[in-house]
Amino acid sequence: MRSQSEGRPSEARSRLLDTATRLFYAEGIHAVGIDRIVAEAQVTRATLYRHFPGKEDLVLAYLNVVDRIMRSQADEALAAGLPAAGTVRALGESIAQGIRSPGFRGCAFLNAAAEFPDPESPVRKAVLAHRQWFLETVTELLAEVRETGAEPAGRHFVMMRDGAMAAGCLFDPVLICETFLHGVERLLRVHAATGDTGPAGPEDAADAPAR
């Protein structure tokens, strides 16, 4: 049985990670210093370094939190027992819900990648690992819809998601989500019918939402 004193470091670690997650996402990783995190988490520097030897370790823990949240959302969609196309739609709706949420500031992983351009950086590698998982998840679902063309369709979905996440904090999120979800529906329809998810032709213009 753990004593109360043994439990305190875990509580302090949670406060540190919660504080870092909130600040890193809202203001940017490089813009937030260790002193700010320590002050807002109400811990000492010694406590921080006991749990996170350096700022990079705290950044990786922050990205791990976001990764777990997104995997949980995907697991929830998969557990609903919908057909593969319905699960892809559910993933799209989950993304749109995030874009419409208060305080939305884009994709945490794309934001981190912009701040850590070195391909050898552990942060950059964590970003790529997360994105590879997401791409594989979507591609496997699309392969259930139609195996032919599943890989390009998966890349297409991820690119639409990236565009929506980038635009969602710059323009009207309602319109961005409408466009994104329309794109998901169009992608599913074309992929199911032909396995071809290349650039839309002139005939697709009539399907686009009015602006």
C-alpha positions in Angstrom: 0.0 0.0 0.0 1.4 3.4 -1.0 1.7 6.1 1.7 0.3 9.6 1.3 3.8 10.9 0.9 4.5 8.4 -1.9 1.4 9.7 -3.7 2.4 13.4 -3.7 4.9 13.2 -6.5 2.2 11.7 -8.8 -0.1 14.5 -7.9 2.6 17.1 -8.6 3.4 15.4 -11.9 -0.2 15.5 -12.9 -0.3 19.3 -12.1 2.8 19.9 -14.1 1.6 17.9 -17.1 -1.9 19.5 -17.0 -0.3 22.9 -16.8 2.2 22.3 -19.6 -0.5 20.7 -21.8 -2.7 23.8 -21.5 0.1 26.3 -22.0 1.9 24.5 -24.8 -1.3 24.1 -26.8 -2.6 27.6 -26.2 0.6 29.6 -26.6 3.2 27.4 -28.3 6.0 25.3 -26.9 9.0 27.6 -27.3 7.0 30.6 -26.0 6.3 28.9 -22.6 9.3 28.7 -20.2 9.9 26.3 -17.4 9.5 29.1 -14.8 6.0 29.8 -16.0 5.0 26.1 -15.8 6.5 25.7 -12.3 4.7 28.8 -11.1 1.3 27.9 -12.5 1.6 24.3 -11.4 2.6 25.5 -7.9 5.6 23.2 -7.6 9.3 23.8 -7.2 11.9 23.4 -10.0 13.3 20.4 -8.1 9.9 18.7 -8.3 9.7 19.4 -12.0 13.1 18.0 -12.7 12.4 14.9 -10.6 9.6 14.0 -12.9 10.9 15.6 -16.2 14.7 15.8 -16.5 14.4 18.5 -19.2 11.8 20.5 -21.1 12.0 18.1 -24.0 10.8 15.3 -21.7 7.8 17.5 -20.7 7.0 18.2 -24.3 7.1 14.5 -25.2 4.8 13.8 -22.2 2.4 16.6 -23.5 2.3 15.0 -27.0 1.7 11.6 -25.4 -1.4 13.0 -23.6 -2.8 14.4 -26.9 -1.9 11.1 -28.7 -3.8 9.1 -26.0 -6.9 11.4 -26.4 -6.9 10.9 -30.2 -6.5 7.2 -29.9 -9.3 7.0 -27.4 -11.6 8.9 -29.8 -10.6 6.5 -32.6 -11.2 3.5 -30.4 -14.7 4.9 -29.5 -15.6 5.2 -33.1 -14.3 1.7 -33.9 -16.1 0.2 -30.9 -19.5 1.6 -32.1 -19.8 -1.3 -34.5 -20.5 0.8 -37.5 -19.7 -0.3 -41.1 -16.2 0.9 -42.1 -17.6 3.9 -44.0 -19.7 4.9 -41.0 -16.6 4.7 -38.8 -14.7 7.0 -41.2 -17.6 9.4 -41.0 -17.5 9.2 -37.2 -13.8 10.0 -37.2 -14.6 13.0 -39.5 -17.3 14.2 -37.1 -14.9 13.9 -34.1 -12.4 16.0 -35.9 -15.0 18.6 -36.8 -16.2 18.6 -33.2 -12.7 19.5 -32.1 -12.4 22.3 -34.6 -15.6 23.8 -33.4 -14.6 23.6 -29.7 -13.7 26.7 -27.6 -10.0 27.4 -27.6 -9.2 25.4 -30.7 -5.7 26.3 -32.0 -5.0 23.8 -34.7 -3.4 20.4 -34.5 -1.1 20.0 -31.6 1.2 17.7 -33.6 1.4 20.0 -36.7 2.1 22.9 -34.3 4.9 21.0 -32.6 6.4 19.9 -36.0 6.6 23.6 -37.0 8.5 24.3 -33.8 10.9 21.3 -34.1 12.1 21.1 -37.7 15.1 18.9 -37.0 14.2 15.4 -38.3 16.4 13.8 -35.6 14.5 15.6 -32.8 12.6 13.1 -30.5 9.7 15.6 -30.6 9.6 15.4 -34.4 9.8 11.6 -34.3 6.9 11.5 -31.9 4.9 13.7 -34.3 5.6 11.4 -37.2 4.8 8.2 -35.2 1.4 9.7 -34.2 0.7 10.6 -37.8 1.7 7.2 -39.1 -0.7 5.6 -36.6 -3.5 7.9 -37.8 -2.8 7.3 -41.5 -2.7 3.5 -41.0 -6.0 3.6 -39.0 -7.8 5.5 -41.7 -6.3 3.4 -44.5 -7.3 0.1 -42.9 -10.9 1.4 -42.6 -10.9 2.5 -46.3 -9.5 -0.8 -47.3 -12.6 -2.4 -45.8 -14.8 -0.2 -47.9 -12.8 -1.0 -51.0 -9.2 -2.5 -51.0 -8.3 -0.9 -54.3 -7.0 2.6 -53.9 -7.2 2.5 -50.0 -3.7 3.9 -49.6 -4.2 7.1 -51.7 -7.6 7.5 -50.2 -6.1 7.3 -46.7 -3.5 10.0 -47.6 -6.3 12.1 -49.1 -8.3 11.9 -45.9 -5.3 12.9 -43.8 -4.5 15.9 -46.1 -8.1 17.1 -45.8 -7.9 16.7 -42.1 -4.7 18.7 -42.0 -6.2 21.5 -44.1 -9.3 21.6 -41.9 -7.2 21.8 -38.7 -5.0 24.5 -40.1 -7.9 26.6 -41.4 -10.2 26.0 -38.5 -8.4 28.4 -36.2 -8.1 31.1 -38.9 -11.5 31.2 -40.5 -15.1 30.4 -39.5 -14.9 26.9 -38.0 -18.5 26.2 -39.0 -17.8 26.7 -42.7 -14.5 24.9 -42.4 -16.2 21.8 -40.9 -19.0 21.9 -43.5 -16.4 21.8 -46.2 -14.3 19.1 -44.5 -17.2 16.8 -43.9 -18.5 17.3 -47.4 -15.0 16.3 -48.6 -15.1 13.2 -46.4 -18.4 12.2 -47.9 -17.2 12.8 -51.4 -14.1 10.8 -50.8 -16.1 7.8 -49.4 -18.5 7.9 -52.4 -15.8 8.0 -55.0 -13.6 5.5 -53.3 -16.4 3.0 -52.8 -17.5 3.3 -56.4 -14.2 3.3 -58.2 -11.2 3.2 -55.8 -10.1 6.4 -57.5 -9.6 9.3 -55.2 -7.6 11.6 -57.4 -8.3 15.3 -57.9 -11.9 16.1 -58.4 -13.0 16.9 -62.0 -15.3 19.7 -63.2 -18.4 17.5 -62.6 -17.6 17.7 -58.9 -18.1 21.4 -58.7 -21.9 21.0 -58.5 -21.4 19.0 -55.3 -19.5 21.7 -53.5 -21.3 23.6 -50.8 -22.2 27.2 -51.7 -20.0 30.0 -50.3 
